[in-house]
């Protein structure tokens, strides 16, 4: 018998909020994976066991009410009256008798032949939903000799099961809701069926009413008052996808496994509809009632599991960024167009949101067939162009700022397998260049007043393309083998390779201004000087900031925004070599879009809206404090053979300042260091003797110096003349 010490934090509302909610308790256990509620008990799956919490128990004793050891690390549980079913990471199913919660007993176990989507329990039979084979069942009347009973029911892709009044309800991804009458011979054919107008992902039954969650947001309502003729009633709007739907005496609770929960309380003008994101949770939220209050509880990665009273949404004061799109899987693209946010996400969804009130994003449009499988979009004027994976076509659509965009003619083909399409306006002064790249291939068409000219670009490379950038008659290409290749584009759109440079990590995105090409790579944020004297094509590469997996760049209002695993970084390009701000506090970001002072950012599970303060950091400081930025200079300049570097205003007291020295090709030659000093304590001087790490004197040329400590950095350029 396992006995884990239970640390319970009971915090009254008067003690304040935690995690930006009114916080009501946290059970600090070892690796909680799932939690379910029944009667006055909470059942939890944790490493090596199942624990039971008695809500009537004296919490001050800080012990579990009971537990039972389960080999194989259980991570998912379901509770059916006197039976608990848990699945382990190794795929084995264990049955636990919970008829006496004070003394749970192991009953038996078995290994199913398929991946199980959901379980239900009726009259000594466990029913299992399995992909592409409907529902099968197991006879557990003898728990020590569990038998597979091949009494499978019809169904193509059953994803959710429920039992009500001894009937089994099965949600089929293709056939809607199927209803079966149990008997000893198996279910066979459904006795009735309710077709659904949209694809449902979950459902719950309350009396004679069925509630089904749909992608990407909203839910459907149906009636089973006449079981032989179930009736679909209506579709209702909500902000997030309904992984689980619960009905309480206050209203509807929608629980999303990735992002939190939504409360839809009241009707008409008194209706309250608000999202409450929760970070670091596992599985779906579980709603239960206890002593006159409604609760929602989640397994939590850090706090065991957390529970909140949800009687009154007004008491859950949320200051998290607003949530726009909630769906597991990567968000492919975010773009602002006509002040609306366009999102392309998993499950072939193209959704458009009105964020005029960023605290309450509202879905204001969508694109459906076509495109069938949107690969990405770009916009020009009032027109958006959406690439489609399935057809290899690009579909223009008119977006007037509200409602669904209207598809317009002509559609045009660009590639068999599309990546995100992109546009360069007035390229070579012969009309817009529309292009896409995918694996080793790159395709492009020209669009001008005479229409569409196909196959302007039809290039194939030896390696996979990770990012591309056009600049005048040059093509910069990031490759899968961590190179930056530079090509001349000839008048007939042929290519001539003129340079291939080893770079740091894999380039994920490019951004261009007048004299620089900026690169987001798996190793950091880099810049390439493209106007080096005598070297018009070879990039001079240097590091702006070491960032984990920088994935996307956006430029707006003189700032560059970098999406990365370390969060959102904002660079003020009015002084491009010194200013850096970690904006998001480190929350991983894979995609972003910027519009005015708003950032839309995705962590691959949801999209969040952030507002950017319009005042600078310096303007918010007391007026009697003068803030000077870190800087590095040197004398003499030009120099021969040595130079003294002068560092000012580095405030990382007690830490070392690193000074990296690069040549014009971006090769790191030498690293020096100095002690950081307070800004009021004077300057720091560092001497460089003109030698590289091997002790050799460097040759004449331009040299870049980067001083950095923590998030402070500064750059300086000097010339060596011999």
C-alpha positions as CSV (number, residue, x, y, z in Angstrom):
1,X,0.0,0.0,0.0
2,X,1.4,3.4,-1.0
3,X,1.0,6.3,1.3
4,X,1.8,9.7,-0.2
5,X,1.9,12.7,2.1
6,X,-0.8,15.2,1.1
7,X,0.0,18.8,1.4
8,X,-3.2,20.8,1.2
9,X,-3.4,24.5,0.8
10,X,-6.8,25.9,1.8
11,X,-7.0,29.6,0.9
12,X,-10.2,31.6,1.5
13,X,-11.2,34.3,-0.9
14,X,-10.1,37.0,1.6
15,X,-6.5,35.7,1.3
16,X,-6.3,36.9,-2.3
17,X,-5.8,35.3,-5.7
18,X,-3.3,32.8,-7.0
19,X,-2.7,32.1,-10.7
20,X,-4.9,35.1,-11.4
21,X,-8.0,33.3,-10.1
22,X,-9.7,33.2,-6.8
23,X,-7.8,30.1,-5.5
24,X,-9.5,27.5,-3.4
25,X,-7.0,24.7,-2.9
26,X,-4.1,22.7,-4.2
27,X,-3.1,19.1,-3.5
28,X,0.7,18.8,-3.9
29,X,1.2,15.2,-4.8
30,X,3.7,13.2,-6.9
31,X,2.9,13.6,-10.6
32,X,-0.9,13.7,-10.8
33,X,-2.1,12.8,-14.3
34,X,-5.9,12.6,-14.2
35,X,-8.7,13.4,-11.7
36,X,-12.3,12.4,-11.7
37,X,-15.2,13.2,-9.2
38,X,-18.0,11.0,-8.0
39,X,-20.3,11.6,-5.0
40,X,-18.1,13.0,-2.2
41,X,-14.8,11.7,-3.5
42,X,-12.1,12.7,-5.9
43,X,-10.2,9.9,-7.7
44,X,-6.6,10.7,-8.9
45,X,-4.1,8.8,-11.1
46,X,-0.5,9.4,-10.1
47,X,2.8,7.7,-10.4
48,X,2.3,4.0,-9.4
49,X,-1.1,4.3,-8.0
50,X,-4.7,5.6,-7.6
51,X,-5.5,8.0,-4.7
52,X,-8.9,8.8,-3.3
53,X,-9.8,12.1,-1.5
54,X,-12.8,12.2,0.8
55,X,-14.2,15.7,0.6
56,X,-15.8,15.3,4.0
57,X,-12.4,14.3,5.6
58,X,-10.5,16.5,8.0
59,X,-8.0,18.1,5.6
60,X,-5.7,19.2,8.5
61,X,-4.6,15.6,8.8
62,X,-2.9,15.9,5.4
63,X,-3.4,12.2,4.4
64,X,-5.0,10.6,1.5
65,X,-8.3,8.9,2.5
66,X,-7.1,5.7,0.7
67,X,-5.0,4.5,-2.2
68,X,-4.1,1.4,-4.2
69,X,-0.9,0.5,-6.0
70,X,-1.1,0.2,-9.8
71,X,2.0,-1.0,-11.7
72,X,3.0,0.7,-15.0
73,X,2.2,4.4,-14.1
74,X,-1.6,5.0,-14.7
75,X,-2.3,8.2,-16.6
76,X,-6.0,8.0,-17.4
77,X,-9.0,7.0,-15.3
78,X,-12.8,6.6,-15.6
79,X,-15.2,6.0,-12.7
80,X,-18.4,4.0,-13.0
81,X,-20.3,3.6,-9.7
82,X,-18.4,0.8,-8.0
83,X,-15.8,0.4,-10.7
84,X,-12.7,2.4,-11.5
85,X,-10.9,1.7,-14.9
86,X,-7.4,3.0,-15.4
87,X,-5.0,2.8,-18.3
88,X,-1.3,2.8,-17.8
89,X,1.5,4.2,-20.0
90,X,2.3,0.7,-21.1
91,X,-1.3,0.2,-22.5
92,X,-2.5,-2.2,-19.8
93,X,-6.0,-1.8,-18.3
94,X,-6.6,-2.3,-14.6
95,X,-9.9,-2.6,-12.8
96,X,-10.3,-1.4,-9.2
97,X,-13.3,-2.1,-6.9
98,X,-14.3,1.3,-5.3
99,X,-17.6,0.1,-3.7
100,X,-15.8,0.9,-0.4
101,X,-13.7,4.1,-1.1
102,X,-11.9,3.6,2.2
103,X,-10.5,0.3,1.0
104,X,-10.2,0.1,-2.8
105,X,-9.3,-3.3,-4.1
106,X,-7.5,-4.4,-7.3
107,X,-9.8,-6.7,-9.3
108,X,-7.9,-7.7,-12.5
109,X,-6.2,-6.4,-15.6
110,X,-5.9,-7.1,-19.4
111,X,-4.1,-5.7,-22.5
112,X,-6.5,-4.6,-25.3
113,X,-5.6,-5.2,-28.9
114,X,-6.4,-1.6,-30.0
115,X,-5.9,1.9,-28.8
116,X,-9.0,2.8,-26.8
117,X,-10.7,6.1,-27.2
118,X,-13.3,5.8,-24.5
119,X,-14.9,3.3,-22.0
120,X,-18.3,2.6,-20.7
121,X,-19.7,0.0,-18.2
122,X,-23.0,-1.8,-18.4
123,X,-24.0,-5.1,-16.6
124,X,-20.5,-6.7,-16.2
125,X,-19.5,-5.6,-19.7
126,X,-16.8,-2.9,-20.5
127,X,-17.5,-1.3,-23.8
128,X,-14.5,0.2,-25.7
129,X,-14.6,2.7,-28.6
130,X,-11.8,1.9,-31.0
131,X,-10.9,3.7,-34.3
132,X,-12.3,2.2,-37.5
133,X,-14.0,-0.7,-35.8
134,X,-16.9,0.8,-33.9
135,X,-17.3,-0.5,-30.4
136,X,-16.2,-3.8,-28.9
137,X,-16.8,-5.2,-25.4
138,X,-15.1,-7.2,-22.6
139,X,-16.8,-9.5,-20.2
140,X,-15.5,-8.7,-16.7
141,X,-17.9,-10.8,-14.7
142,X,-14.9,-12.8,-13.6
143,X,-12.2,-10.0,-13.1
144,X,-9.4,-12.7,-12.9
145,X,-10.4,-14.1,-16.3
146,X,-11.5,-11.1,-18.5
147,X,-12.8,-12.2,-21.8
148,X,-12.9,-10.4,-25.1
149,X,-16.5,-10.6,-26.5
150,X,-16.5,-10.1,-30.2
151,X,-19.9,-8.5,-30.3
152,X,-18.8,-5.3,-32.1
153,X,-21.3,-2.7,-33.1
154,X,-21.6,-0.8,-36.3
155,X,-19.7,2.4,-36.5
156,X,-16.7,3.9,-38.3
157,X,-14.9,6.1,-35.9
158,X,-16.6,6.1,-32.5
159,X,-14.8,8.7,-30.2
160,X,-17.1,9.0,-27.2
161,X,-19.4,6.7,-25.2
162,X,-22.1,7.5,-22.6
163,X,-24.6,5.3,-20.8
164,X,-28.1,6.5,-19.8
165,X,-31.1,4.5,-18.7
166,X,-29.2,1.3,-19.6
167,X,-28.8,2.4,-23.2
168,X,-25.4,2.9,-24.8
169,X,-24.9,6.2,-26.8
170,X,-22.0,6.3,-29.2
171,X,-20.7,9.4,-30.9
172,X,-19.5,8.4,-34.4
173,X,-17.3,10.9,-36.3
174,X,-19.1,10.0,-39.5
175,X,-22.6,8.9,-38.5
176,X,-23.5,11.2,-35.7
177,X,-25.1,9.8,-32.6
178,X,-25.9,6.1,-32.5
179,X,-28.1,4.6,-29.8
180,X,-28.0,0.9,-28.8
181,X,-30.1,-1.3,-26.5
182,X,-27.9,-3.7,-24.5
183,X,-28.5,-7.4,-24.4
184,X,-26.4,-10.6,-23.6
185,X,-25.8,-11.2,-27.3
186,X,-24.2,-7.8,-28.0
187,X,-25.6,-4.6,-29.5
188,X,-25.3,-5.2,-33.3
189,X,-27.2,-2.5,-35.2
190,X,-28.2,0.8,-33.6
191,X,-31.8,1.1,-32.7
192,X,-31.9,4.8,-33.6
193,X,-29.6,7.5,-35.0
194,X,-29.4,11.3,-34.8
195,X,-27.5,12.9,-37.6
196,X,-25.6,16.0,-36.7
197,X,-25.0,19.0,-39.0
198,X,-21.4,19.5,-37.9
199,X,-18.6,17.2,-36.7
200,X,-18.9,16.6,-32.9
201,X,-15.9,15.7,-30.7
202,X,-17.7,15.0,-27.4
203,X,-21.1,14.8,-25.8
204,X,-22.9,14.7,-22.5
205,X,-26.4,13.6,-21.6
206,X,-28.6,15.4,-19.0
207,X,-32.1,14.0,-18.7
208,X,-33.6,14.0,-22.2
209,X,-31.1,16.5,-23.6
210,X,-27.8,15.8,-25.4
211,X,-25.0,18.4,-25.6
212,X,-22.3,17.8,-28.2
213,X,-19.1,19.9,-28.4
214,X,-17.9,20.8,-32.0
215,X,-14.7,22.1,-33.6
216,X,-13.3,24.7,-33.3
217,X,-15.8,26.4,-31.0
218,X,-19.4,26.0,-30.0
219,X,-21.8,23.1,-29.2
220,X,-25.0,21.4,-30.4
221,X,-28.1,20.5,-28.5
222,X,-30.4,17.6,-29.3
223,X,-33.5,15.9,-27.7
224,X,-33.9,12.2,-26.9
225,X,-37.3,12.5,-25.3
226,X,-38.5,10.0,-28.0
227,X,-35.6,7.5,-28.0
228,X,-36.7,6.1,-31.4
229,X,-36.6,9.5,-33.0
230,X,-33.9,11.6,-31.5
231,X,-34.0,15.2,-32.8
232,X,-31.2,17.8,-33.4
233,X,-32.4,21.1,-32.1
234,X,-29.8,23.9,-32.5
235,X,-26.1,25.0,-32.5
236,X,-24.9,27.4,-29.9
237,X,-21.9,29.7,-29.9
238,X,-19.0,29.5,-27.4
239,X,-15.4,30.8,-27.3
240,X,-13.6,27.5,-27.0
241,X,-13.8,23.9,-28.2
242,X,-16.0,21.8,-25.9
243,X,-13.9,18.8,-24.9
244,X,-16.4,18.2,-22.1
245,X,-19.7,19.9,-21.5
246,X,-21.4,20.1,-18.1
247,X,-24.7,21.5,-17.0
248,X,-25.1,23.0,-13.5
249,X,-27.8,24.9,-11.8
250,X,-26.2,28.2,-12.9
251,X,-25.7,27.3,-16.6
252,X,-23.2,25.6,-19.0
253,X,-19.6,24.8,-18.3
254,X,-17.3,24.0,-21.2
255,X,-14.0,22.4,-20.3
256,X,-11.1,22.4,-22.8
257,X,-8.2,20.0,-22.3
258,X,-5.7,22.4,-23.7
259,X,-6.6,25.8,-22.4
260,X,-9.0,26.0,-19.5
261,X,-12.8,26.4,-19.1
262,X,-15.7,28.7,-20.1
263,X,-18.7,29.6,-18.1
264,X,-22.0,30.4,-19.9
265,X,-24.3,31.5,-17.2
266,X,-27.7,33.3,-17.4
267,X,-29.8,34.2,-20.4
268,X,-30.5,37.2,-22.5
269,X,-29.0,40.5,-21.3
270,X,-27.9,38.9,-18.0
271,X,-25.8,36.2,-19.8
272,X,-22.2,36.0,-18.7
273,X,-19.9,34.2,-21.2
274,X,-16.3,34.2,-20.1
275,X,-13.1,32.1,-20.6
276,X,-10.8,31.2,-17.7
277,X,-7.5,29.9,-19.0
278,X,-5.4,27.6,-16.8
279,X,-1.8,26.8,-17.6
280,X,0.0,23.5,-17.0
281,X,-3.0,21.3,-16.7
282,X,-3.4,17.7,-17.8
283,X,-6.5,16.2,-19.4
284,X,-10.0,17.6,-19.2
285,X,-11.6,19.5,-16.3
286,X,-14.0,17.7,-14.1
287,X,-17.1,19.5,-12.8
288,X,-18.9,18.4,-9.6
289,X,-21.2,19.7,-6.9
290,X,-20.5,19.6,-3.2
291,X,-22.4,21.1,-0.3
292,X,-24.3,23.5,-2.5
293,X,-21.3,24.7,-4.6
294,X,-20.2,23.9,-8.1
295,X,-16.5,23.1,-8.6
296,X,-14.2,22.4,-11.5
297,X,-11.0,20.5,-10.9
298,X,-8.0,19.8,-13.1
299,X,-4.9,17.6,-12.8
300,X,-2.0,20.1,-12.7
301,X,1.6,19.5,-13.8
302,X,3.1,21.4,-10.8
303,X,0.4,21.5,-8.1
304,X,-1.1,18.1,-8.1
305,X,-4.5,19.2,-9.0
306,X,-6.3,22.5,-8.6
307,X,-10.0,23.2,-7.8
308,X,-12.0,26.4,-8.2
309,X,-15.5,27.3,-7.1
310,X,-17.4,28.3,-10.2
311,X,-20.7,29.5,-8.8
312,X,-20.2,33.2,-9.8
313,X,-18.0,34.1,-12.8
314,X,-17.7,37.6,-11.5
315,X,-15.5,36.4,-8.7
316,X,-13.0,34.8,-11.1
317,X,-11.1,38.0,-12.0
318,X,-9.1,37.0,-15.0
319,X,-6.1,39.1,-16.2
320,X,-4.6,36.5,-18.6
321,X,-4.5,37.4,-22.3
322,X,-7.7,36.7,-24.1
323,X,-8.0,33.4,-25.9
324,X,-8.9,33.3,-29.6
325,X,-8.5,29.8,-31.0
326,X,-8.3,26.6,-29.0
327,X,-7.5,23.3,-30.6
328,X,-4.7,20.7,-30.2
329,X,-2.1,20.7,-32.9
330,X,0.0,23.4,-34.5
331,X,-1.5,26.7,-35.7
332,X,-0.2,27.1,-39.2
333,X,-0.5,30.9,-39.7
334,X,-1.8,34.1,-38.1
335,X,-2.4,37.2,-40.1
336,X,-4.1,40.5,-39.5
337,X,-6.2,41.7,-42.4
338,X,-8.9,44.5,-42.4
339,X,-8.4,44.7,-38.6
340,X,-9.5,41.0,-38.3
341,X,-7.3,38.2,-37.2
342,X,-7.1,35.3,-39.7
343,X,-6.1,31.9,-38.2
344,X,-5.2,28.7,-40.1
345,X,-5.2,25.8,-37.7
346,X,-5.5,22.1,-37.5
347,X,-8.4,20.1,-38.8
348,X,-8.3,22.2,-42.0
349,X,-9.9,25.2,-40.2
350,X,-9.7,28.8,-41.6
351,X,-11.2,31.0,-38.9
352,X,-11.5,34.8,-38.7
353,X,-11.9,36.7,-35.5
354,X,-13.0,40.3,-34.6
355,X,-10.7,41.5,-31.9
356,X,-12.0,45.1,-31.7
357,X,-12.6,44.1,-28.1
358,X,-9.5,42.1,-27.3
359,X,-10.9,40.9,-24.0
360,X,-13.8,39.3,-25.9
361,X,-12.6,37.9,-29.3
362,X,-15.6,36.9,-31.5
363,X,-15.4,34.6,-34.5
364,X,-16.7,36.8,-37.3
365,X,-16.1,34.6,-40.4
366,X,-14.6,31.5,-41.8
367,X,-13.6,30.0,-45.1
368,X,-15.0,26.6,-46.0
369,X,-14.9,24.5,-49.2
370,X,-12.9,25.6,-51.0
371,X,-10.2,25.7,-49.7
372,X,-10.3,22.1,-48.6
373,X,-6.9,22.1,-46.7
374,X,-5.6,25.6,-46.3
375,X,-1.8,25.8,-46.4
376,X,-1.6,29.5,-45.7
377,X,-2.6,33.0,-46.9
378,X,-1.4,36.4,-47.9
379,X,-3.3,39.6,-48.6
380,X,-3.3,42.6,-50.9
381,X,-5.8,45.4,-50.6
382,X,-9.2,43.8,-49.8
383,X,-8.2,40.5,-51.3
384,X,-6.8,37.5,-49.5
385,X,-5.2,34.6,-51.4
386,X,-5.5,31.2,-49.7
387,X,-3.3,28.2,-50.8
388,X,-5.0,24.8,-50.8
389,X,-3.0,21.6,-50.1
390,X,-5.6,19.3,-51.7
391,X,-5.9,20.9,-55.1
392,X,-2.6,22.8,-55.5
393,X,-4.7,25.9,-56.2
394,X,-4.7,29.4,-54.8
395,X,-8.2,30.8,-54.1
396,X,-8.7,34.6,-54.1
397,X,-11.4,35.9,-51.8
398,X,-12.7,39.3,-51.0
399,X,-12.7,40.2,-47.3
400,X,-14.6,43.4,-46.5
401,X,-14.0,43.2,-42.8
402,X,-17.1,41.3,-41.6
403,X,-18.8,38.0,-42.3
404,X,-17.4,35.2,-44.5
405,X,-15.0,36.3,-47.3
406,X,-16.5,35.8,-50.8
407,X,-14.5,33.6,-53.2
408,X,-13.8,35.3,-56.5
409,X,-12.5,34.2,-59.9
410,X,-10.1,33.2,-61.2
411,X,-8.6,30.3,-59.2
412,X,-5.1,29.4,-60.3
413,X,-2.7,26.5,-59.9
414,X,0.8,27.0,-58.4
415,X,2.0,23.6,-57.1
416,X,1.0,20.0,-56.5
417,X,1.9,20.3,-52.8
418,X,1.6,23.8,-51.4
419,X,3.4,25.5,-48.5
420,X,2.2,28.9,-47.3
421,X,1.9,31.2,-50.4
422,X,3.6,34.5,-50.4
423,X,3.6,37.7,-52.5
424,X,6.3,40.2,-53.6
425,X,4.5,43.3,-55.0
426,X,5.7,44.7,-58.4
427,X,8.6,42.2,-58.5
428,X,10.9,43.1,-61.4
429,X,8.3,45.8,-62.3
430,X,6.3,43.2,-64.2
431,X,3.5,42.5,-61.8
432,X,3.3,40.7,-58.4
433,X,5.3,37.6,-57.9
434,X,3.3,34.9,-56.0
435,X,5.3,31.9,-54.9
436,X,5.5,29.0,-52.5
437,X,8.1,26.5,-51.5
438,X,7.7,22.9,-50.2
439,X,10.5,20.5,-49.4
440,X,13.0,20.8,-52.3
441,X,10.6,22.6,-54.7
442,X,9.8,26.2,-55.3
443,X,7.0,27.3,-57.6
444,X,5.8,30.8,-58.6
445,X,3.4,32.7,-60.9
446,X,3.1,36.4,-62.0
447,X,-0.1,38.3,-61.5
448,X,-0.6,41.6,-63.3
449,X,-3.3,43.5,-65.3
450,X,-3.2,40.9,-68.0
451,X,-4.0,38.0,-65.6
452,X,-2.0,35.1,-64.3
453,X,1.2,33.9,-65.9
454,X,2.0,30.3,-64.7
455,X,5.3,28.7,-64.0
456,X,7.4,31.9,-63.8
457,X,9.3,30.0,-61.1
458,X,9.9,26.2,-61.3
459,X,13.0,25.5,-59.2
460,X,14.2,22.3,-57.6
461,X,17.1,22.2,-55.1
462,X,19.2,19.4,-53.7
463,X,18.2,20.1,-50.1
464,X,14.9,21.0,-48.4
465,X,14.2,24.7,-48.2
466,X,13.5,26.0,-44.6
467,X,13.0,29.7,-45.5
468,X,13.5,32.0,-48.5
469,X,13.9,35.7,-49.0
470,X,13.9,37.8,-52.2
471,X,15.9,41.0,-52.4
472,X,16.2,42.8,-55.8
473,X,17.6,40.1,-58.1
474,X,18.9,37.9,-55.3
475,X,17.4,34.9,-53.6
476,X,18.5,34.0,-50.1
477,X,17.6,30.4,-49.1
478,X,17.9,28.6,-45.7
479,X,18.5,24.9,-46.1
480,X,17.9,21.8,-44.0
481,X,21.6,21.2,-43.7
482,X,22.1,24.6,-41.9
483,X,23.4,26.7,-44.8
484,X,22.5,30.1,-46.2
485,X,22.6,30.0,-50.0
486,X,22.6,33.1,-52.2
487,X,21.5,33.0,-55.8
488,X,21.3,35.5,-58.7
489,X,17.9,35.4,-60.4
490,X,18.4,35.9,-64.1
491,X,16.1,37.6,-66.5
492,X,14.5,34.3,-67.6
493,X,14.1,33.4,-63.9
494,X,16.9,30.9,-64.0
495,X,19.2,30.6,-60.9
496,X,22.9,30.9,-60.5
497,X,24.4,30.0,-57.1
498,X,27.0,32.5,-56.0
499,X,27.5,31.7,-52.3
500,X,26.8,29.0,-49.7
501,X,27.6,29.9,-46.1
502,X,27.5,27.7,-43.0
503,X,25.2,29.3,-40.4
504,X,24.3,28.7,-36.8
505,X,21.3,26.4,-36.7
506,X,18.5,26.1,-39.3
507,X,17.0,29.3,-40.7
508,X,13.2,29.4,-40.0
509,X,12.3,32.8,-41.3
510,X,13.7,35.9,-43.0
511,X,12.8,39.6,-42.8
512,X,14.3,42.4,-45.0
513,X,14.8,46.2,-44.7
514,X,17.0,48.6,-46.6
515,X,20.4,47.3,-45.6
516,X,19.9,44.2,-43.5
517,X,18.4,40.7,-43.8
518,X,17.3,39.4,-40.4
519,X,17.1,35.7,-39.7
520,X,15.3,33.6,-37.1
521,X,17.1,30.3,-36.7
522,X,17.0,27.4,-34.4
523,X,20.0,28.9,-32.6
524,X,18.9,32.5,-32.3
525,X,18.2,35.8,-34.0
526,X,20.8,36.9,-36.6
527,X,21.4,39.7,-39.0
528,X,23.1,39.8,-42.4
529,X,24.7,42.9,-43.6
530,X,24.0,42.9,-47.4
531,X,25.8,46.1,-48.5
532,X,29.4,45.2,-47.4
533,X,31.9,47.1,-49.5
534,X,33.3,44.8,-52.2
535,X,31.1,41.9,-51.0
536,X,27.6,42.6,-52.5
537,X,26.4,39.0,-52.2
538,X,28.2,37.3,-49.3
539,X,26.4,38.0,-46.0
540,X,28.2,39.3,-43.0
541,X,26.4,37.3,-40.3
542,X,26.3,38.3,-36.6
543,X,24.3,37.4,-33.6
544,X,21.7,39.7,-32.2
545,X,20.5,37.4,-29.4
546,X,20.8,33.7,-28.5
547,X,17.2,32.5,-28.5
548,X,15.9,28.9,-28.3
549,X,14.3,28.0,-31.7
550,X,13.4,31.4,-33.1
551,X,10.7,30.5,-35.6
552,X,9.1,33.7,-37.0
553,X,9.8,37.4,-37.5
554,X,7.4,40.3,-37.9
555,X,8.1,44.0,-38.3
556,X,5.7,46.7,-37.1
557,X,6.1,50.4,-36.0
558,X,9.9,50.2,-36.2
559,X,10.1,47.1,-34.0
560,X,11.0,43.5,-34.9
561,X,9.1,40.8,-33.1
562,X,10.6,37.3,-32.8
563,X,8.6,34.2,-31.9
564,X,10.6,31.5,-30.1
565,X,10.6,28.8,-27.5
566,X,11.8,31.5,-25.0
567,X,8.8,33.7,-25.7
568,X,8.3,36.9,-27.7
569,X,11.3,39.2,-28.1
570,X,10.8,42.8,-29.2
571,X,13.7,44.7,-30.8
572,X,13.5,48.4,-31.2
573,X,15.1,49.0,-34.6
574,X,15.5,52.7,-34.1
575,X,18.7,51.6,-32.3
576,X,18.9,48.1,-33.8
577,X,22.1,46.9,-32.2
578,X,21.2,47.5,-28.6
579,X,17.6,47.4,-27.6
580,X,16.0,44.0,-26.7
581,X,13.0,43.3,-24.5
582,X,11.7,39.9,-23.5
583,X,8.0,40.7,-23.8
584,X,6.1,37.5,-23.0
585,X,7.9,36.4,-19.9
586,X,9.1,33.2,-21.5
587,X,5.9,31.5,-22.7
588,X,6.8,29.4,-25.8
589,X,5.4,30.9,-29.0
590,X,5.4,29.3,-32.5
591,X,3.5,31.8,-34.6
592,X,2.6,35.5,-34.2
593,X,1.1,38.4,-36.0
594,X,1.3,42.1,-35.1
595,X,-1.3,44.9,-35.7
596,X,-0.9,48.3,-34.2
597,X,-0.2,47.7,-30.5
598,X,-1.7,44.2,-30.5
599,X,0.2,40.9,-30.8
600,X,-1.6,37.6,-31.6
601,X,0.6,34.7,-30.5
602,X,0.2,30.9,-30.6
603,X,1.8,28.3,-28.4
604,X,0.4,25.6,-30.8
605,X,-2.6,25.0,-28.5
606,X,-4.3,28.3,-28.5
607,X,-4.0,31.9,-29.7
608,X,-3.6,34.7,-27.2
609,X,-4.0,38.5,-27.7
610,X,-1.5,40.8,-26.0
611,X,-1.6,44.5,-25.9
612,X,1.7,46.4,-26.2
613,X,2.1,49.5,-23.9
614,X,2.3,52.6,-26.0
615,X,4.7,54.3,-23.6
616,X,8.4,53.3,-23.3
617,X,10.1,51.9,-20.2
618,X,11.9,55.1,-19.7
619,X,8.7,57.2,-19.7
620,X,7.3,55.1,-16.9
621,X,10.3,55.7,-14.6
622,X,10.4,58.5,-12.1
623,X,11.5,61.8,-13.8
624,X,14.6,62.2,-11.6
625,X,16.1,59.0,-12.9
626,X,18.0,59.2,-16.2
627,X,18.2,55.9,-18.0
628,X,21.2,55.5,-20.4
629,X,21.4,52.4,-22.6
630,X,24.4,50.0,-22.6
631,X,26.9,50.9,-25.2
632,X,30.3,49.9,-26.5
633,X,32.8,52.1,-28.4
634,X,36.5,52.0,-29.1
635,X,39.5,54.1,-29.8
636,X,41.4,54.7,-32.0
637,X,39.1,54.0,-34.9
638,X,40.6,53.1,-37.4
639,X,43.1,51.2,-35.4
640,X,46.4,49.3,-35.9
641,X,47.1,46.8,-34.5
642,X,45.2,47.2,-31.2
643,X,42.1,49.0,-29.9
644,X,40.7,49.9,-26.5
645,X,37.0,49.1,-26.1
646,X,34.9,51.3,-23.8
647,X,31.8,49.8,-22.2
648,X,29.1,52.0,-20.5
649,X,25.9,51.6,-18.6
650,X,25.9,47.8,-18.2
651,X,23.8,47.2,-15.1
652,X,24.2,43.5,-14.6
653,X,26.3,44.1,-11.4
654,X,28.5,41.3,-10.3
655,X,28.4,39.5,-13.6
656,X,30.8,39.2,-16.5
657,X,30.3,41.1,-19.7
658,X,31.3,39.1,-22.8
659,X,32.8,40.8,-25.8
660,X,32.6,38.8,-29.0
661,X,34.7,39.9,-32.0
662,X,33.6,39.0,-35.5
663,X,35.0,39.6,-39.0
664,X,32.9,41.0,-41.9
665,X,31.9,37.4,-42.9
666,X,30.4,36.8,-39.4
667,X,33.2,34.5,-38.2
668,X,33.8,34.7,-34.5
669,X,37.6,35.4,-34.0
670,X,38.0,36.1,-30.3
671,X,36.0,36.4,-27.0
672,X,37.0,38.8,-24.2
673,X,35.3,39.5,-20.9
674,X,35.0,42.3,-18.4
675,X,33.3,42.9,-15.0
676,X,30.0,44.8,-15.2
677,X,29.7,48.0,-13.3
678,X,26.8,50.2,-12.2
679,X,26.0,53.0,-14.6
680,X,27.1,55.6,-12.1
681,X,30.4,54.0,-11.3
682,X,32.2,55.0,-14.5
683,X,33.2,53.1,-17.6
684,X,34.9,49.7,-18.2
685,X,37.8,49.5,-20.7
686,X,38.9,46.3,-22.4
687,X,42.1,46.1,-24.5
688,X,42.2,44.0,-27.7
689,X,45.6,43.3,-29.1
690,X,44.3,42.5,-32.6
691,X,44.9,38.8,-32.3
692,X,42.5,35.9,-32.8
693,X,42.0,33.0,-30.4
694,X,45.0,31.2,-32.0
695,X,47.3,34.2,-31.3
696,X,47.6,35.3,-34.9
697,X,47.2,39.0,-35.9
698,X,44.1,39.6,-38.0
699,X,44.2,41.2,-41.3
700,X,42.9,44.6,-42.4
701,X,39.1,45.0,-42.6
702,X,35.9,45.8,-40.8
703,X,35.3,44.1,-37.4
704,X,32.1,43.9,-35.3
705,X,32.2,43.9,-31.5
706,X,29.3,42.6,-29.5
707,X,29.1,43.2,-25.7
708,X,26.4,41.3,-23.8
709,X,25.4,40.4,-20.3
710,X,22.0,38.8,-19.4
711,X,19.5,40.6,-21.7
712,X,21.8,43.7,-22.1
713,X,23.7,44.0,-25.3
714,X,25.4,46.6,-27.5
715,X,27.3,46.6,-30.8
716,X,30.3,48.5,-32.3
717,X,32.0,48.5,-35.7
718,X,35.7,49.5,-36.2
719,X,38.2,49.3,-39.1
720,X,41.7,47.8,-38.9
721,X,44.1,49.6,-41.4
722,X,47.6,48.3,-41.8
